Amino acid sequence: MGTGTTLTRLIVLRGNSASGKSAVASRIRQRFGRGVALVGQDNLRRTVLRERDRPGAANIGLIDAVARYALDADFHVVLEGILYADHYGDMLARLREDHRGPTYGYYLDVPLEETLLRHATKPIADVVGADDLRSWYRPLDLLPGGTETVIGAESALADTVERILRETGLARLPAADR
């Protein structure tokens, strides 16, 4: 059973905490305009379900369902989150396989030291400490099969956004309603 259309784009942004995933996703939608759905792991897991990140958790199915719903409604989807390979890999592989349009995977590779510096500037830094980030950090937690493009910390936010818009073809597509 297919998901989306041959015209919808699915962009999966993964990486450790404070690697820039949410900022990149937000800028992609800002640049493209209407027609891009942001599916954020943090929102669905922490806010909607108030659930811990563990294998087999309910948020995995919810993330899948929301992404599929948006694709089936003719939205391009930017799915972003830490999305550990061992917890979310099977769901992401099925979603990729079922999506009728092109799917792109990006892994934002930021060293632990840089994630700690970036995290310290966030409002949540008072609630989530450096020890938490260290315990969550997984270097190059790539999905199997080479389906992700690794973007390093040296790539500035604007450059990363431009690259993804260009490589996915979103830069050339009309927005639903700019």
HELIX and SHEET records of a PDB file:
HELIX    1   1 LYS A   21  PHE A   32  1                                  12    
HELIX    2   2 GLN A   41  ASP A   42  1                                   2    
HELIX    3   3 ASN A   43  VAL A   48  3                                   6    
HELIX    4   4 ALA A   58  ASP A   72  1                                  15    
HELIX    5   5 ALA A   85  ASP A   98  1                                  14    
HELIX    6   6 LEU A  112  HIS A  119  1                                   8    
HELIX    7   7 PRO A  123  ASP A  126  5                                   4    
HELIX    8   8 ALA A  130  TRP A  136  1                                   7    
HELIX    9   9 LEU A  157  THR A  168  1                                  12    
HELIX   10  10 LEU A  170  ARG A  172  5                                   3    
SHEET    1   A 5 VAL A  36  GLY A  40  0                                        
SHEET    2   A 5 HIS A  76  GLY A  81  1                                        
SHEET    3   A 5 LEU A  10  GLY A  15  1                                        
SHEET    4   A 5 THR A 103  ASP A 109  1                                        
SHEET    5   A 5 GLU A 148  GLY A 152  1                                        
END                                                                             
